[in-house]
Amino acid sequence: MPRSARNEQLMARFNAGLARLRADGTLERFRLDLYRGSGMGQ
C-alpha cells in the first residue's frame, strides 16, 4: 500500500474516533480536565 494511502486511512480512522468522542461528550470533559489541571481554569 502506498504510504500516503495508509496515512489517509489512519487520519480517517482518527477523525472518526474524534467525532465519536465529541459526540458522546468525552472530548469536552477531557478538555475541561486539562484546562483545570493546567491551572488556567481558575
CNS distance restraints for C-alpha pairs under 8 A (distance, minus, plus):
assign (resid   1 and name CA) (resid   5 and name CA) 6.80 0.50 0.50
assign (resid   1 and name CA) (resid   6 and name CA) 6.72 0.50 0.50
assign (resid   2 and name CA) (resid   6 and name CA) 6.55 0.50 0.50
assign (resid   3 and name CA) (resid   7 and name CA) 6.22 0.50 0.50
assign (resid   4 and name CA) (resid   8 and name CA) 6.11 0.50 0.50
assign (resid   5 and name CA) (resid   9 and name CA) 6.23 0.50 0.50
assign (resid   6 and name CA) (resid  10 and name CA) 6.19 0.50 0.50
assign (resid   7 and name CA) (resid  11 and name CA) 6.04 0.50 0.50
assign (resid   8 and name CA) (resid  12 and name CA) 6.06 0.50 0.50
assign (resid   9 and name CA) (resid  13 and name CA) 6.22 0.50 0.50
assign (resid  10 and name CA) (resid  14 and name CA) 6.03 0.50 0.50
assign (resid  11 and name CA) (resid  15 and name CA) 5.98 0.50 0.50
assign (resid  12 and name CA) (resid  16 and name CA) 6.09 0.50 0.50
assign (resid  13 and name CA) (resid  17 and name CA) 6.14 0.50 0.50
assign (resid  14 and name CA) (resid  18 and name CA) 6.19 0.50 0.50
assign (resid  15 and name CA) (resid  19 and name CA) 6.04 0.50 0.50
assign (resid  16 and name CA) (resid  20 and name CA) 6.20 0.50 0.50
assign (resid  17 and name CA) (resid  21 and name CA) 6.24 0.50 0.50
assign (resid  18 and name CA) (resid  22 and name CA) 6.03 0.50 0.50
assign (resid  18 and name CA) (resid  27 and name CA) 7.67 0.50 0.50
assign (resid  19 and name CA) (resid  23 and name CA) 6.00 0.50 0.50
assign (resid  20 and name CA) (resid  24 and name CA) 6.40 0.50 0.50
assign (resid  21 and name CA) (resid  25 and name CA) 6.15 0.50 0.50
assign (resid  21 and name CA) (resid  26 and name CA) 5.16 0.50 0.50
assign (resid  21 and name CA) (resid  27 and name CA) 5.38 0.50 0.50
assign (resid  22 and name CA) (resid  26 and name CA) 6.15 0.50 0.50
assign (resid  22 and name CA) (resid  27 and name CA) 5.12 0.50 0.50
assign (resid  22 and name CA) (resid  28 and name CA) 6.76 0.50 0.50
assign (resid  25 and name CA) (resid  29 and name CA) 6.35 0.50 0.50
assign (resid  26 and name CA) (resid  30 and name CA) 6.09 0.50 0.50
assign (resid  27 and name CA) (resid  31 and name CA) 6.06 0.50 0.50
assign (resid  28 and name CA) (resid  32 and name CA) 6.13 0.50 0.50
assign (resid  29 and name CA) (resid  33 and name CA) 6.18 0.50 0.50
assign (resid  30 and name CA) (resid  34 and name CA) 6.20 0.50 0.50
assign (resid  31 and name CA) (resid  35 and name CA) 6.02 0.50 0.50
assign (resid  32 and name CA) (resid  36 and name CA) 6.04 0.50 0.50
assign (resid  33 and name CA) (resid  37 and name CA) 5.86 0.50 0.50
assign (resid  34 and name CA) (resid  38 and name CA) 5.99 0.50 0.50
assign (resid  35 and name CA) (resid  39 and name CA) 6.90 0.50 0.50
assign (resid  35 and name CA) (resid  40 and name CA) 5.83 0.50 0.50
assign (resid  35 and name CA) (resid  41 and name CA) 5.45 0.50 0.50
assign (resid  36 and name CA) (resid  40 and name CA) 6.12 0.50 0.50
assign (resid  36 and name CA) (resid  41 and name CA) 4.44 0.50 0.50
assign (resid  36 and name CA) (resid  42 and name CA) 7.14 0.50 0.50
assign (resid  37 and name CA) (resid  41 and name CA) 7.57 0.50 0.50
